[in-house]
Amino acid sequence: MQKIGLLAGVGRLPVEFARAARGMGFAVIAIAVVPGVEADLADTADTVHAISAGELTKIIETLKQAEVTQVTMIGKVTKELLFAGAVALDDRMKKLLVQLPDQSDDTIMLALVRELAAAGIGVLDQTAFIRQLMPAAGVLSKRLPTEAETADMQFGFAMAKAIGGLDIGQTVVVKNKAVMAVEAIEGTDACIRRGGQLGRGGITVAKVAKPNQDLRFDVPAVGVDTLQAMIEAQASALVIEAGKTLLIDKQNVLALADNNNIAIVAMVE
């Protein structure tokens, strides 16, 4: 049986990936690199190891001992953990980080890809097994967006593309064609909540892929947690990029949207 490695972060995506990979005949060797990984990953993957994201040598050694030559990195691992000192770094990770020209997401992730490649481990496209989670263009919710929401979706989409091009984030919150919040290190859900406080409800959330998105990491995704944050923020609309954004647990996401009068649209650039 072919083996595939999974460096798993928080959220449902690692479970979805493991389920899809096993359904295609792969044995999944998972490494939970942060606390809070979904409990049912243990029931979905063949093996699960808990190794901190900062223990790069141990991660690589574990994968090599399992004879893994291809790995996927998927799930939420916030850079905030590094800056908060919540992740202990081994010598290999310290050396990798100190050599970087900056600490942007793409810079760090590309360095990790190169380090894994040097150890004989290739990094796969995150969507290779789960492309079916990326919706085509169209209205996904029962409610159609209003004219004003459509204008905000188009504006927010363009703004999100702009910050993505700068490798700042993938999400913006807008209202009446004004930017309320921009995602940075805090992540999507915190950005939505901050945008809701500033916009005082009636906000539109836009989440898109970066203009030159590397599909090996940080592919945009929305799920139930995203909708819960939108409900708390009294958001009225969500736009995602069609064919480039993962929609996790689609049935429950759309049920939450419909029950809370939120319009969701998948849009092309």
Salt bridges, closest charged atoms under 4 A:
GLU16 OE1 - ARG19 NH1 3.88
GLU38 OE1 - ARG12 NH1 3.01
ASP40 OD1 - ARG12 NH1 2.98
ASP46 OD1 - ARG22 NE 3.47
ASP105 OD1 - LYS79 NZ 3.16
ASP106 OD1 - LYS210 NZ 2.75
GLU115 OE2 - ARG92 NE 2.93
ASP125 OD2 - ARG131 NH2 2.69
GLU149 OE1 - ARG143 NH1 3.01
ASP167 OD1 - LYS210 NZ 2.64
GLU186 OE2 - ARG194 NH1 2.73
ASP189 OD2 - LYS76 NZ 3.88
ASP214 OD2 - ARG216 NH2 2.75
ASP218 OD2 - LYS210 NZ 3.21
GLU232 OE1 - ARG193 NE 2.90
GLU241 OE1 - LYS161 NZ 2.90
GLU241 OE2 - LYS244 NZ 3.83
GLU269 OE1 - LYS161 NZ 3.84
